[in-house]
Amino acid sequence: MHETTLSDICTFCCEVEGGDDSNLFYDLGLARTRTDYVLLESEHFVVMPCIGALTDWYLLIVSKRHTLSVGWLDEAEHADLRTLIPQVTGLIRRRSGLDSLVFEHGSLDFRDKGGACYDHTHIHVVATDRDHRRFLDHIPAPVTMRPCMDWISASRRLVEEEQRSYLALGTPDQDWIGTATGAPSQFFRRCLATWMGAEEGEWDWLTFPQTDRVHRMSTALSTR
């Protein structure tokens, strides 16, 4: 599919480019230009506040290339992501004093989405003052997470070798990977909402865009 067409139909592609055809930051009145919401940028990714943020410190790392998940990225993109994630968690820690969870819904294809709600690679970085090890207690069956050395490498193995969608989680002291069988859309956000004791249905960013939090993050985390 031609790149200009993707920016017309993919919200993330449009936001990465700073376009206005399908840009939620513009539509919600949260930004007037790309620099109002792009907080960090690397060769292959941009970092922006998460619309629908369930905590006061909740960012997305979004791939510039239109791919379905980290498992589909190439080696250069993986290397860039391994450098960028500590930069993002470090930025949040400096501004808030909090550690972060990192998670991804890993789509295999347009039908086997791995709990993703969007067909574009995006990684969630969520900071809280809670014990991150307890987040695993809120992941329901039939999903089972297992420890791994590196969730980025594990995601590629599941996509390329096993042809399976996945759920990836990074905590401050351990990475985790799981197959996404039975995981509904926004799976980790549902788990996060339960863990945080959020209002019923608040995991749904479309219903609860959390515009006040998004605006505060854009101001507080701006590096310009």
N, C-alpha and C positions, 0 to 999 in steps of 0.2 A: 504494500500500500504506500502511496506517495506521501512524503513527510508533511506537505502542506495539508493534505486531507486528514491526517492524524490530528493535527492541531485543531481542526474543526470538530472532531468527534470525541477526542480524548481530553478530559479535563486536565489531567496531569501534563500531557504534552503541551497544552495551551498555557498552563501556568509556568512550566519550565521556560517557555519561549517569551512569556510576558504578553501573550496575545489576549484579546478580549472577546473572542467568539464563545468560549466556554470556560471562563475564569471565575471561580467561586469567590476569590478575594475581591474582585471587582463587583460581582453581582451582590455580595453581602455588604458592600460599602466599607470593606476593611483595607482597601488599598487603591491607589490611583495609578501607581507605576510598579514595575517589577521589583525595584529596589525597596519598596515598602514591605515586601513579605519574604524575599529571598535573603536569608540571614547569613548563609555561607554558601560557597560554590567551589567545586573542584572540577577536574577535567571531565568527569563522567556523571557528576551528581549535583543536585542543588538541595539545600536544607531550608525548610519552611515550617511555620507553625502548623499544627494539625487542626484543621477545622473539625469541631466535635471533640476538642481536647477534654479528657476526663480528669485531668489534673492541671495544676497551674503551670507545669513545665512538661510540655508534650510536643515533640517535633517529629517531622517526617523527613527521611532521606529519600529523595526521588531520583530515579535514573533519568539522564538526559535522553538516552536511547529508549525507544519504545520496545520493551521486552516484558514478559509476563511475570518474572520473578528472578531472584538472585541466582537460582539454579540454572537459569538460561544465560547469565552474563559471561563474558569472556575473561581471560586471565588478567588483562589490563584493568578491567572494571573491578574485578575481585581485589586486586592489589590496591586500587584507589579506595575501595570501600573499607578495607582493613585499616587504612590510614585515617580515613574520615571518621569512622565511628568513635575512636578515642578522642578525636578533636571535638566532636559534638557532645559526648558525655562529659568531657573536661570543661567545655564552655558552660554547660548547665551546672556542673558542680561548683565552678567559680562564682557563678551568679546566685546560686540557691543554697549551696552546701549539701546538696542531695545527690545520691547515686541513682543510676537509671537502669531500668529494664530495656532490653532491645528485643523486638520480636518482628516476625514476618509471617504472613500467610502466603505460602509458596505454591503458586499455580503451576500445574503441569501444562494445561491447555485451557481453551475457552469453556470447556465443560467441567473439567476436574480442577476447580479453582483453589482448593486448599483452604477454604474459608475466606478467601479474598472477596472484596466487594468491587474492586476495580481491576481492569485488565492492564495494569501497568505496574512495574516494579516500584514498591515503596516500602521502606523499613521504618517501623515505629520506635521512637526513643522516648521513654516515659519515666520521669523522675518522681519518686515519692519518698516519704519519710518512714515507710513501712519496712518490715523485714522481708527482703526480696525472696528469700527461700520459701516463704509461706505462700507465694503466688501459685506455686505448683499444686497446692492443696485445693485450688479452685478450678483446676482443669478437669472437667468431668469425663467419665467413660463415654464412648469407647476409645477416646484419644489417650495414648500413653506416650509420655515424653521420656527419652533416655539420654543420659549424659554423653557428650561427645567432646573431642578435643577442639573442634572448630566448626561452628554451625554453617559457615560459608562453604567450606569444602564438603560438608555432609549434604548440603542442599544440592550441590552439583551431582554427587553420587546418586541421590534419589531420583533426580530428573533424568540424567543421562543413562545410568546403568539400570535402574529399576523402573523407570517410566512411571513415577508416582509423584503426586503432589505431597506437600510436607508442611509442617509447622515448625518454625525455628524460634528459639528463645535464647537470649544471652543475659545472664545475671552477672553481678560483679565478680563472682568467684567460679562460675561454671557455665558452659554452653550446653544446650539441650536441643534435641531434634526428635520429631515424631512424624509418623504418617498421618495424613489428614482425613482418614476415613471417618465419615460421620460428622465432620466439622461444618457447622452452618456458616453463613456469611457473617463476617466480623467476629469470628470465634474468639480471638484473644481479647477483643474489646468487651465482649460479653463477660468473659472471665474477669477482666480488670474491673468492670462495673460491679460485679458481685463482691470482689475482694475489697473494693473501696466503699461498699455500702451505698452506691449511687442510687438515685431515683430510678424507679422501674422504667425500663426502655431507654435510659440515658446513654446506653452504648451506641445507639443509632445516631450517627453524626448528622444525618439528613433531618431528623426531627429535632435534635438538640445540637445546633452548630456551635454553641459556646462562643459567641462572637466577642464577648467581653474578655474572656481568657486569651483568645487569639490576638486581640488588639494589645493586651498587656505584654504578651510574649514578644510581639513584633517590636515593641518599644524597649523592653528590658533586655532582650538578647541581641539587639542590633549591634554589630561590630563596626559600623561606619562612624 
